[in-house]
Amino acid sequence: MKVSLFTEIQCPDGSVSTDRLNELIEQAEIGDRLGFHGLWLAEIHCQPRFSLLSAPYVVLGALAQRTRRLRLGVAVNTLPVHHPVQLAEQAAMLDLLSGGRMEFAAGGGHPHSRVYECFGADHSVTHEILAEGLDVIRRAWTEPTLSFEGRFFRIPEVVVHPKPIQQPPPPFYLATSSMAGVELGARLAANLMLPVHTRAPEQVTEFARAYWDGLKRHGHSVARRELALLVPVHIAETANEAERRCEAGVMSYFETIAAVRRDYVEWLARRGVPPPARLATAAGQQMTFEVVRARHAVIGDARSVAAGLKKLAAATGARHFLAWFNIGSVPHRWVKDAMERFAGEVMSELDG
């Protein structure tokens, strides 16, 4: 079982961006020492309270110099708002800087952050762009000269440089929160990432089953593919202490994302623009901590956290967790303590 770290770096009112970045650097160093598999950073634009990570490759380049073992990637590269050759170059450069530790995940990103409008992208063709863009990136990494003629991208004979150290390059992950995205991931034979924090447990199980069935239907090897689950995690000596330490910080995330979504819908209405179809499957509803704790996170003592993750793995076939310790405004000291406890008391249980 793999356990990686994940963050979006929320910046709630009163926080200082440089402090949040320095906290992340320290958390990455701790994760590297403790034996976590990787570290994934989000890419989110145009929402300063929601996330600091508008330039994740800059941050990952810095982290590559402060870590030695952690795999490093963007979860997710919002491919529909980028040219795929540019992403291929950035990810390959990260691979060089990190000594071959780059991972790559793509997706449509948060549909309510105004990023599509900012960069002039089209919500309605998100999945089509993802499929074509990933094809371009794979060719850019493996072919001496890249020529491509597609619906969205037309690329003359160019040399994309540098190439990743890893040859063959690592498999792609596709992140999604919709059944259409699951089908795309299965068709492309990509590894899949699913969010536990914004989907009901029965939805996550349904998506996982559809992914494994879809791989078989499209003639792909199930054994060679991987399902990863993104899940908020907090652990303390007792379950009550874990809940007390993380409740306000966890809920600040859900309050912020709900506010961002409301603002986006109202902004579209003022402009006379209908909401994109993808918004129907997006996160953003207001939830109580009781609901989050029971259905969208794994919070407790070592025994209950291990049991919760094992339950998710058994229900979905997941073999990789992206543990989100610093969600929202959970204090840095409690994030570090939870990471230490997890590594010391839970990691070995997950392989049992």
KEGU-625758 format. One record per atom (N, C-alpha, C): x, z, y. Coordinates in steps of 0.2 Angstrom, whole numbers, plus 2048, in hexadecimal, padded with zeros to 3 digits. Layout:
! KEGU-625758
X,Z,Y
...
END
This chain:
! KEGU-625758
804,800,7FA
800,800,800
804,800,806
803,7FB,80B
807,7FB,811
803,7FF,816
806,803,81B
803,806,821
807,804,827
804,800,82B
807,7FE,831
804,802,837
807,802,83D
805,804,843
801,7FF,847
7FD,801,84B
7F9,7FC,850
7F8,800,856
7F8,7FC,85C
7F6,7FE,862
7F3,7F9,867
7EF,7FB,86B
7ED,7F6,871
7F0,7F9,878
7F2,7FF,878
7F5,803,87D
7EF,803,883
7EA,807,882
7E5,808,887
7E9,80C,88D
7E6,80A,893
7E9,80E,899
7E3,811,89D
7E0,816,89B
7DB,81A,89E
7DC,81C,8A5
7D7,81D,8A9
7D8,81F,8B0
7DD,825,8B0
7E2,825,8B5
7E7,82A,8B5
7ED,829,8B1
7ED,824,8AD
7F3,823,8A9
7F8,81F,8AC
7FF,81F,8AA
804,81B,8AD
807,816,8A8
807,810,8AA
808,80A,8A5
80F,80C,8A2
814,80D,8A6
81B,80E,8A4
81B,814,89F
817,819,8A0
817,81F,89B
814,81D,895
80F,819,895
80C,816,88F
811,812,88B
814,80E,88E
819,80A,88B
81F,80E,888
821,813,88B
826,817,889
824,81B,883
81E,81D,883
81B,821,87D
81B,81C,877
819,816,878
819,811,873
820,810,870
825,810,874
82B,80F,871
82D,815,86D
82C,81B,86F
82D,821,86B
829,820,864
823,81F,865
81F,81E,85F
822,819,85A
824,813,85D
827,80E,858
82D,811,855
832,814,859
838,817,856
836,81C,850
831,820,851
82F,825,84C
82C,821,846
828,81C,847
825,818,842
82B,815,83E
830,813,841
835,810,83D
839,815,839
83A,81B,83C
83D,820,838
839,822,832
832,823,833
82E,826,82E
82C,821,828
82E,81A,829
82D,816,824
826,812,824
823,812,82A
81D,80D,82B
81F,806,82A
81B,802,827
81D,7FB,826
81E,7F7,82C
819,7F7,831
81A,7F3,836
816,7F6,83C
817,7F2,842
813,7F4,848
810,7EE,84B
80A,7EE,84D
806,7E8,84F
804,7EA,856
805,7E6,85B
802,7E7,862
7FD,7E2,863
7F8,7E4,867
7F2,7DF,869
7F5,7DB,86F
7F1,7D5,870
7F2,7D1,876
7EB,7D1,879
7EB,7D4,87F
7E4,7D5,883
7E6,7D4,88A
7E2,7D0,88E
7E3,7CE,895
7DD,7D0,899
7DF,7D1,89F
7D9,7D2,8A5
7D5,7D8,8A4
7D7,7DD,8A1
7D4,7E3,8A0
7D9,7E9,8A0
7DB,7EB,8A6
7E0,7F0,8A7
7DF,7F7,8A4
7D8,7F9,8A4
7D7,800,8A1
7D7,7FF,899
7D5,7F9,897
7D4,7F8,890
7DB,7F7,88C
7DF,7F4,88F
7E6,7F3,88C
7EB,7F1,891
7F1,7F3,88F
7F7,7F1,893
7FA,7EB,890
7F8,7E8,88B
7FC,7E4,887
7FA,7DC,888
7FC,7DA,88E
7FB,7D3,890
801,7CF,88E
807,7D2,88D
80D,7CE,88B
810,7D2,885
80D,7D2,87F
80F,7D5,879
816,7D3,877
818,7CD,878
81E,7CB,875
824,7CE,879
823,7CF,87F
828,7D3,883
829,7DA,880
824,7DD,87F
824,7E4,87C
827,7E4,875
825,7DF,871
828,7DF,86A
830,7DD,86B
832,7D9,86F
839,7D8,870
83D,7DE,871
83A,7E3,876
83D,7E9,877
83D,7EE,871
837,7EE,86D
837,7F2,867
83B,7F0,862
83D,7E9,862
841,7E6,85D
848,7E9,85D
84A,7EB,863
851,7EE,864
851,7F6,863
84B,7F9,863
84B,800,862
849,802,85A
848,7FD,856
846,7FE,84F
84A,7FA,84B
84A,7FC,844
84E,7F8,83F
84A,7F5,839
845,7F9,838
841,7F7,832
83A,7F4,833
837,7F7,838
830,7F5,839
82F,7ED,83A
82A,7EB,836
828,7E4,838
824,7E4,83E
824,7DF,842
822,7DE,849
81D,7D8,84A
817,7D9,84D
813,7D4,84E
80E,7D5,853
80A,7D0,855
805,7D0,85A
7FE,7CF,856
7FA,7D4,857
7F3,7D4,853
7EE,7D5,859
7EC,7D0,85B
7ED,7C9,859
7EF,7C5,85F
7F3,7BF,85D
7F5,7BA,861
7EE,7B7,863
7EC,7B7,869
7E5,7B4,86B
7E7,7AC,86C
7E7,7A9,866
7E9,7A2,866
7E5,79D,86A
7DE,79E,86B
7DB,799,86F
7DC,799,876
7E0,79E,879
7E2,79E,880
7E9,79C,881
7ED,79A,87B
7F4,798,87C
7F5,791,879
7FB,78E,87A
7FD,788,877
801,78B,871
7FF,788,86B
802,78B,865
80A,78A,864
80D,785,867
814,784,867
817,78A,86B
814,78C,871
817,791,875
817,798,870
811,799,86D
811,79F,868
816,79E,863
817,798,860
81C,797,85B
823,799,85D
824,797,863
82B,799,866
82C,7A0,867
827,7A4,86A
827,7AB,86B
828,7AF,865
824,7AD,860
824,7B1,85A
82B,7B0,856
82D,7AA,856
834,7A8,853
83A,7AC,857
839,7AC,85D
83E,7B0,861
83E,7B7,85F
838,7BA,85E
838,7C1,85C
83B,7C2,855
83A,7BD,851
83D,7BD,84A
844,7BE,84B
847,7BA,84F
84F,7BA,850
851,7C1,853
84D,7C3,858
84F,7CA,85B
84F,7CF,856
84A,7CF,852
849,7D5,84D
84C,7D4,847
850,7CF,846
853,7CE,83F
84F,7CC,83A
849,7C8,83B
845,7C6,836
83F,7CA,834
83C,7CE,83A
837,7D3,838
830,7D0,83C
830,7CA,83E
82A,7C8,841
824,7C7,83C
81E,7C9,83E
818,7C7,83B
813,7C4,840
80E,7C0,83D
80A,7BC,842
803,7BC,840
7FF,7BE,845
7F8,7BF,844
7F4,7BB,84A
7EF,7B7,848
7EB,7B4,84D
7E4,7B6,84D
7E1,7B5,852
7D9,7B6,852
7D7,7B4,859
7D0,7B5,85A
7CD,7B3,860
7CD,7B8,865
7D0,7BE,864
7D1,7C3,869
7CA,7C6,86B
7CA,7CB,86F
7C4,7CE,872
7C0,7C9,876
7BA,7C7,874
7B6,7C2,878
7B4,7C4,87E
7B4,7CB,880
7B1,7CD,886
7B6,7CF,88B
7BC,7CD,88B
7C2,7CF,890
7C3,7CA,895
7BF,7C5,896
7BF,7BF,89B
7C6,7BB,89A
7C9,7BC,894
7CF,7B8,893
7CE,7B1,892
7C8,7AF,88F
7C7,7A8,88E
7C5,7A5,894
7C2,7A8,899
7C0,7A5,89F
7C7,7A5,8A3
7CB,7AA,8A3
7D1,7AA,8A7
7D5,7A4,8A5
7D6,7A3,89F
7DB,79D,89D
7D7,797,89B
7D1,796,89D
7CD,790,89C
7CC,78E,895
7CB,793,890
7CA,791,889
7C3,791,888
7C1,78E,882
7BA,78D,880
7B8,792,87A
7B4,797,87B
7B1,79B,876
7AE,797,870
7AB,792,871
7A7,78F,86C
7AC,78B,867
7B2,78A,868
7B6,787,863
7BC,78B,861
7BB,792,861
7C0,797,860
7C3,795,859
7BF,795,854
7C1,794,84D
7C5,78E,84C
7C2,788,84F
7C5,782,84E
7CC,782,851
7CD,785,857
7D4,785,85A
7D8,78A,856
7D6,78F,853
7DA,793,84F
7DD,78F,849
7D9,78C,845
7DB,788,840
7E0,783,842
7DF,77F,847
7E4,77A,849
7EA,77D,84C
7E9,782,850
7EF,785,853
7F4,788,84D
7F1,78C,848
7F5,78E,843
7F9,789,83F
7F6,783,83E
7F9,77D,83B
7FF,77B,83F
7FE,77B,846
804,779,84A
809,77E,84A
808,785,84A
80D,78A,84A
811,789,843
80E,789,83D
811,788,837
816,782,837
813,77C,839
818,777,83A
81E,777,83F
81C,77B,844
821,77C,849
827,780,846
825,785,842
82A,789,83F
82E,786,839
82B,781,836
82E,77E,830
831,777,830
82E,773,835
830,76C,835
835,76B,83A
83B,767,839
840,766,83E
83D,763,844
839,75E,844
836,75B,84A
82E,75B,849
82B,75E,84E
824,75F,84E
820,759,851
81C,756,84E
817,751,851
810,753,84E
80B,753,853
805,755,851
7FF,752,855
7FA,74F,851
7F4,74C,855
7EE,74F,852
7EB,754,856
7E5,757,854
7E0,757,859
7DA,75A,858
7D5,75A,85D
7D7,75E,863
7DB,763,863
7DC,767,869
7E3,767,86B
7E8,765,867
7EF,765,869
7F2,75E,866
7F5,75B,86B
7F9,755,86A
800,756,86C
805,756,867
80B,758,868
810,752,866
814,74F,86B
819,74A,869
81E,74C,865
823,748,863
829,74A,85F
82D,74F,863
82C,756,861
830,75B,865
834,75F,860
839,762,862
83D,767,85E
83B,76E,860
837,772,85C
835,778,85E
83B,77D,85C
83D,781,861
843,785,860
842,78C,863
844,791,860
848,792,85A
842,792,854
845,792,84E
841,793,848
842,79A,846
83D,79D,842
83E,7A4,840
843,7A4,83B
846,7AA,83B
84B,7AB,836
848,7AB,82F
842,7AE,82E
83F,7AE,828
83D,7A7,826
83F,7A5,820
83D,79E,81D
83C,79F,816
836,79E,814
830,79C,818
82E,7A1,81C
82B,79F,822
828,7A4,827
823,7A9,823
822,7AF,826
81D,7B3,823
816,7B0,823
811,7B2,81F
80B,7AF,81F
807,7B1,825
802,7AD,827
7FE,7AF,82D
7F9,7B4,82B
7F7,7B9,830
7F1,7BD,82F
7EC,7BA,834
7E6,7BA,832
7E0,7B8,836
7DC,7BE,837
7DB,7C0,83D
7D7,7C6,83F
7D0,7C4,841
7CB,7C7,83E
7C4,7C5,840
7BF,7CB,83F
7B9,7CB,843
7B4,7CF,842
7AD,7CC,841
7AE,7C6,83E
7A8,7C2,83C
7A8,7BE,836
7A3,7BD,833
7A3,7B9,82C
7A6,7B2,82D
7A5,7AF,832
7A8,7A8,834
7AF,7A9,834
7B2,7AE,837
7B9,7AF,837
7BC,7B0,830
7B8,7B4,82C
7BA,7B6,825
7BB,7AF,821
7B6,7AB,822
7B6,7A5,81E
7BC,7A0,820
7BD,7A0,827
7C3,79D,829
7C9,79F,826
7CA,7A6,826
7D0,7A9,823
7D1,7A7,81C
7CB,7A7,818
7CC,7A5,811
7CD,79E,810
7CA,79A,814
7CC,792,814
7D3,791,815
7D6,794,81A
7DD,793,81C
7E2,797,818
7DF,79B,813
7E4,79F,80F
7E8,7A4,813
7E5,7A6,818
7E9,7AB,81C
7E8,7B2,81A
7EC,7B6,81B
7EB,7BE,81A
7E5,7BF,81F
7E2,7C5,81E
7DC,7C6,822
7DD,7CD,825
7DB,7CE,82B
7DA,7D5,82F
7D3,7D6,831
7D1,7DC,82F
7CA,7DE,831
7CA,7E4,834
7C6,7E5,83A
7C6,7EB,83D
7C0,7F0,83B
7C3,7F6,839
7BE,7FB,837
7BB,7FF,83C
7BE,7FF,842
7BC,803,848
7B6,7FF,84B
7B5,7F9,84A
7AF,7F6,84D
7AA,7F3,848
7AB,7F4,842
7A6,7F1,83D
7A4,7F7,838
79E,7F7,837
79B,7FC,832
79F,7FB,82B
79F,801,827
7A3,800,821
7A0,7FB,81C
799,7FA,81C
796,7F5,818
798,7EE,81A
799,7ED,821
79B,7E6,823
7A2,7E5,821
7A6,7EA,822
7AD,7E9,820
7AE,7E7,818
7AA,7EB,814
7AA,7E9,80D
7A7,7E2,80C
7A2,7E0,80F
79F,7DA,80F
7A4,7D4,810
7A7,7D5,816
7AC,7D0,818
7B2,7D0,813
7B4,7D5,811
7BA,7D5,80C
7B8,7D2,805
7B2,7D3,803
7AF,7CF,7FD
7AF,7C8,7FE
7AD,7C6,804
7AC,7BF,806
7B3,7BC,806
7B8,7BF,809
7BF,7BD,809
7C2,7BB,802
7C1,7C0,7FE
7C4,7BF,7F7
7C0,7B9,7F4
7BA,7B9,7F4
7B6,7B4,7F1
7B7,7AD,7F4
7B8,7AD,7FB
7BA,7A7,7FE
7C1,7A4,7FC
7C6,7A8,7FC
7CC,7A6,7F9
7CC,7A2,7F3
7C8,7A5,7EE
7C7,7A2,7E7
7C3,79C,7E8
7BE,79C,7EC
7BA,795,7ED
7BE,790,7F0
7C3,791,7F4
7C7,78C,7F7
7CD,78B,7F3
7CE,78E,7ED
7D3,78C,7E9
7DA,790,7EA
7DA,795,7EE
7E0,799,7F0
7E1,79F,7EC
7E7,7A1,7EB
7E9,7A7,7E7
7E7,7AD,7EA
7E3,7B1,7E7
7E1,7B8,7EA
7E7,7BC,7EA
7EB,7BC,7E4
7F1,7C0,7E4
7F6,7C0,7E9
7F6,7BA,7EC
7FB,7B9,7F1
7F9,7BA,7F9
7F3,7BC,7F9
7F0,7BE,800
7EF,7C5,801
7EE,7C7,807
7EE,7CE,809
7E8,7D0,80E
7E5,7D5,80C
7DF,7D7,811
7E2,7DE,814
7E2,7DE,81B
7E4,7E4,81F
7DE,7E6,823
7DE,7ED,823
7D8,7F0,827
7DB,7F4,82D
7D8,7F2,833
7DA,7F6,839
7D6,7FC,83A
7D9,802,83A
7D4,808,83A
7D8,80E,83E
7D4,811,842
7D6,817,846
7D8,81C,841
7DD,820,842
7DF,825,83E
7E1,82B,842
7DF,831,840
7E2,837,842
7E2,83C,83D
7E8,840,83D
7E9,845,837
7EC,84B,83B
7E9,851,838
7EC,858,83B
7EC,85C,835
7EE,863,836
7EE,867,830
7E7,868,82D
7E2,869,831
7DB,869,82F
7D7,864,832
7D1,862,82F
7CD,85D,831
7CA,85F,838
7C8,865,839
7C6,867,83F
7CB,866,845
7D1,868,843
7D6,867,848
7D7,860,84A
7D7,85B,845
7D8,854,846
7D2,852,84B
7CC,854,849
7C7,852,84E
7C7,854,855
7C9,85A,855
7CA,85D,85C
7CF,85A,860
7D5,858,85D
7DB,855,860
7D9,84E,863
7D5,84A,85F
7D5,843,860
7CE,841,863
7C9,845,863
7C2,843,865
7C2,840,86C
7C4,843,871
7C4,840,878
7C8,83A,878
7CE,839,875
7D2,833,876
7CF,82E,872
7CC,82F,86C
7C9,829,868
7C3,827,86C
7BF,82B,86F
7B9,829,872
7BA,826,879
7C0,827,87C
7C1,823,882
7C2,81C,880
7C4,81A,87A
7C5,813,878
7BE,810,878
7B9,813,874
7B3,810,873
7AF,810,87A
7B0,815,87E
7AC,815,885
7AF,80F,889
7B6,80E,889
7B9,809,88C
7B6,802,88A
7B6,801,883
7B5,7FA,881
7AD,7F9,882
7A9,7FE,882
7A2,7FD,883
7A1,7FB,88B
7A5,7FE,88F
7A4,7FD,896
7A7,7F6,898
7AC,7F4,894
7AF,7ED,895
7AA,7E8,893
7A7,7E9,88E
7A2,7E4,88B
79C,7E4,890
799,7E9,892
794,7E9,897
796,7E5,89D
79C,7E7,8A0
79E,7E3,8A6
79E,7DC,8A5
7A1,7DA,89F
7A1,7D3,89D
79A,7CF,89D
796,7D2,89A
78F,7CF,899
78C,7CF,8A0
78D,7D4,8A4
78A,7D4,8AB
78D,7CF,8AF
794,7CE,8AE
798,7C9,8B2
795,7C2,8B0
794,7C1,8AA
792,7BA,8A8
78B,7B9,8AB
787,7BE,8AB
780,7BD,8AD
780,7BB,8B5
784,7BE,8B8
785,7BD,8C0
787,7B6,8C1
78B,7B3,8BC
78D,7AC,8BD
788,7A7,8B9
783,7AA,8B6
77E,7A5,8B3
781,7A2,8AD
786,7A6,8A9
789,7A3,8A3
786,7A7,89D
784,7A4,898
782,7A7,892
787,7AA,88F
786,7B0,88B
78C,7B3,888
78E,7AF,882
795,7AF,880
797,7AB,87A
794,7AE,874
793,7A9,86F
790,7AB,869
795,7B1,865
79B,7B1,866
7A0,7B6,863
79E,7BD,866
79B,7BD,86C
799,7C4,86E
794,7C8,86A
790,7C4,866
78B,7C7,862
78F,7CB,85C
795,7CA,85A
798,7CD,855
79E,7D2,858
79E,7D3,85E
7A3,7D6,861
7A2,7DE,862
7A8,7E2,863
7A7,7E9,863
7A4,7EA,86A
7A2,7F0,86B
7A0,7F2,872
79A,7F7,873
796,7F8,86D
791,7FD,86D
793,804,86E
78F,808,872
791,80F,873
790,813,86C
795,817,86A
794,81A,864
796,822,865
794,826,861
795,82D,862
79C,82E,85E
79F,834,85F
7A5,836,85B
7A3,837,854
79D,83A,852
79B,83B,84C
79A,834,848
798,82F,84B
797,828,848
79E,825,847
7A3,826,84C
7A9,823,84B
7AD,827,845
7AD,82D,845
7B0,831,840
7AE,82F,839
7A7,82E,838
7A4,82D,832
7A5,826,830
7A5,821,834
7A5,81A,832
7AA,815,835
7AE,818,83A
7B3,813,83D
7BA,815,83E
7BB,81B,83B
7C2,81E,83B
7C3,822,835
7CA,824,834
7CB,829,82F
7CF,82F,832
7CB,834,833
7CE,83A,837
7CD,840,832
7D2,844,832
7D2,84B,82E
7D8,84D,82C
7D8,851,827
7DF,854,824
7E2,84F,81F
7E7,851,81C
7EB,84C,818
7E7,849,812
7E3,84E,80F
7DF,84C,809
7DA,848,80B
7D6,849,810
7D0,845,812
7D2,83E,815
7D8,83E,818
7DA,837,81B
7DD,833,815
7E0,836,810
7E2,832,80B
7DC,82F,807
7D7,834,806
7D1,832,802
7CD,82C,806
7CD,82D,80D
7C9,828,811
7CD,821,810
7D3,821,811
7D6,81A,810
7D6,818,809
7D7,81C,804
7D6,819,7FD
7CF,817,7FC
7CA,81A,7FF
7C3,817,7FE
7C2,810,801
7C5,810,807
7C5,809,80A
7C8,804,806
7CE,806,803
7D2,801,7FF
7CE,7FF,7F9
7CB,804,7F6
7C7,802,7F0
7C1,7FE,7F1
7BE,7FF,7F7
7B8,7FB,7F9
7B9,7F4,7FB
7BF,7F3,7FD
7C1,7EC,800
7C7,7E8,7FD
7CB,7EC,7F9
7D1,7E8,7F6
7D6,7E8,7FB
7D6,7EC,801
7DB,7EC,806
7E1,7EF,803
7E7,7EC,805
7EE,7EF,803
7F2,7F1,809
7EF,7F0,80F
7F3,7F1,815
7EE,7F4,81A
7F1,7FA,81D
7ED,7FD,823
7F1,7FD,829
7ED,7FB,82E
7F0,7FB,835
7ED,802,838
7F1,807,838
7EF,80D,83A
7F0,80E,841
7EA,810,845
7EA,810,84C
7EA,817,84E
7F0,81A,84F
7F1,821,851
7F0,822,858
7F2,81E,85D
7F2,81F,864
7EC,81C,867
7E6,81B,864
7E0,818,866
7DE,81C,86D
7DC,818,872
7D9,81B,878
7DE,81F,87B
7DC,825,87C
7E1,82A,880
7E3,830,87C
7E3,82F,875
7E6,835,871
7EC,837,874
7EE,83D,875
7F4,83F,878
7FA,83D,874
7FF,83B,877
805,839,874
808,83E,86F
808,845,871
80A,84A,86C
807,84A,866
800,849,866
7FC,849,860
7FD,843,85C
7FE,83D,85F
800,837,85C
806,838,858
80B,83A,85B
811,83B,857
810,840,851
80D,846,852
80C,84A,84D
808,847,847
803,843,849
7FF,840,844
803,83B,840
807,837,843
80B,833,83F
810,836,83B
813,83C,83D
817,840,838
814,843,832
80E,845,834
80A,848,82E
808,843,829
806,83D,82C
803,837,828
809,835,823
80F,834,826
815,832,822
817,837,81D
816,83D,81E
818,843,81A
813,844,815
80D,844,816
808,846,812
803,841,80F
802,83B,812
7FD,836,810
800,830,80D
806,82E,80F
809,827,80D
80A,827,806
80D,82C,803
80E,82C,7FC
808,82C,7F8
802,82F,7FA
7FC,830,7F7
7F9,829,7F6
7FA,824,7FB
7F7,81E,7FB
7F9,819,7F5
7FF,81B,7F3
802,817,7ED
800,81A,7E6
7FD,820,7E7
7FB,823,7E0
7F5,821,7DD
END
